[in-house]
Amino acid sequence: MSDFYPLDIKGFHTELPILPLPNGVNICFFNLHGDTELTEHCGKEMAKLVAGCDIILTAESKGLQLAHVTARELGQRYYAVCRKTKKLYMQDGIEATVKSITTGHQQTLYLSKHDADLLKGKKVAILDDVVSTGGSLLGLEKIVELAGGEIYCKAFVLAEGPAKDRPDVKYLATIPLL
């Protein structure tokens, strides 16, 4: 097996390192951190997928720069971010607990009251880097529900493994579970 997986994301060619997880599954590691060209390209393409939304919701950390570029492309001043640790200023916010393939355990997503208020009554685009098992997505969906928003669409740069067959998600490209 090659150490890298070649990938084309709407005309952007890259190679993803293949990494083993402790559960025996190998993943194509997609990392937006520090890659300005990839982030810009993906954010501009994501804006096409979520056009028509009122606001974007993402989870830290890889979704941050993606949401920033996408919101900028849509002309939106704000986007909302679910945190993975509860900060002191979040005492009056909302939260949802999920299990993600990349963490391997339960994880809680937190949204401040300020960001929750941004979602209320709005068409929300859930946006993130990769959808695989859908665990993190369930948490983001619950956050939108608790905040009183309407899920407009669920969009990801990549759909991994069986997630590519989900009719409820949009994505730019697919990667396998190896």
N, C-alpha and C positions, 0 to 999 in steps of 0.2 A: 504494500500500500504506500502511496506517495505521502510525503509529509505535508503537502499542501493541496487544497481543493481549488481549482480554477473557477472563477465566478464572473459572470457578466451581469451587472445591475443597470439595465436600461442604457447600455453603451459604455459604462464604466467598467473596465477590466481590472480585476484584482485577484489575488490568491490568498485564501484563508488557511492559516495553520490548522492542522488536524490535531486535536488534543483529547486525551483520555479523561473521562470522569471516573470518580471512585466506584460508581455503580457498574462499570464495565462498558458503558456506551462511549463511543468517540463522537466528538462534535467538531463541526467546522467553526472555529472561533472567529466571530465577527466583532470587531472592535472599532468603534468610531472615535474613541479617545485619542486625541493627538493627530488625527488624519484630516486636515482641513479640506483637502480636495474631495475626499470621499464623503465627508459630512455635508459639504456644500452641494455636491451632486445629488445625494440622497434627499436632502431637505427640499431642494427644488422639485424633484420628482414626487416627493410625498405631498407637496402643496397641490399638485394636480389630483392626487387621490382624495384629498380631504376638502377640496374647494366646496364652499357652501356652508361649512361649519361656522359657528359663532366663536368657538374657543377650542383650544387644544388642551388635552390632559395627558401627561406622561408620568413615568416613574423615574426616579433617579437611578442610576447615574448616566447610563449611555443614552437615555432618551432626552437628556437636557439639551445638548447641542443640536440634536435633530429637531426638537420642538422649537428651539430658537430660530434656526434657519427657516423652518416651515412657516412659523408665525410671521417672520419678516417678509417672506415671499407672498403671504396672503394679506399683508398690510395690517396685521393684528398687533396691537401694542402688548397684549398680555397673553400668557399661557399659564396653566396651572401645573404644579409639580407635586406628586406624591413622594413623600420622604420615606426612607426605610428605618429611620430612627426618629423618635418623638423629641422635638426640640422644646425648650421651655416656653416659647411663644405659641405653642400649639395646644395648650391646655383645653381650649374650647373648640377644637377641630373635630374631625371625624376619622374613623379608622376601619380597616378591613384586614382580616388575616387570610393568607394564601399559602400554598406550597408551590415553589418554583423548581424546575428541573436543575437550574444552575446553582441554587442554594442547597437543595437536598433536604431542607427542613422547613417548618412553618415560619412564615415571615409576615410581619404586619406592615401595612402601608398606612401612612398618616397624611392627612391633608389639613392644612391650617384653615381656620374659619375664613380668613381673607380669601384664600383660593377657593374654598367651598362656595363662598358667596359669588365668585366669578362664574361658577357653573350653574347656579340656580336659574331655572327657566330657559337655559340656553341649549342650542344644538352642539353637543360635545363630540369632538373627534378624539378618540383614544388613539394615541400614537406611541410606538416604541420601536426598538431595533429588530427584535426577533420574537416570533410567536412559535412555541413548540407544543408543550402539553396544554397550554392555555391557563395554567395556574395563576400567573401574574395578571392575565387578562381578566379572570374572574374577580380578582380584587379590585381592579380599576373599574370594572362594570359596577360593582357594589358601591364604590366611592361615588360614581356618577349618580346612582340611584339615591344614596343617602343625602347627597347635596341638592337633589331636586332638579338635576339636569336631564336632558334627553340624549341618549346615545345616537349620534348622527351616523358615525361609522367607526370601524376599528381597523386601523391601518398600520402596517409594519413594513420595514425594509425587506425582511426575509421571513418566509414561512419554512419551518424546519420539520422534516419528516411528515407525519400524517396531517399536520396543520395545513398543508397545501390543499387539502381536500375539503376544508371548511368553507361553506358558502357565505358565512357571516363575516369573513375577514378579507381585507384587501392587502395586497403585498406587491412588491416590485420584482422579487425573484425568489427562488426556492433553493434550499440546501438539504442534503440528506442527513439522517442520523446514520452513523457508520458503525 
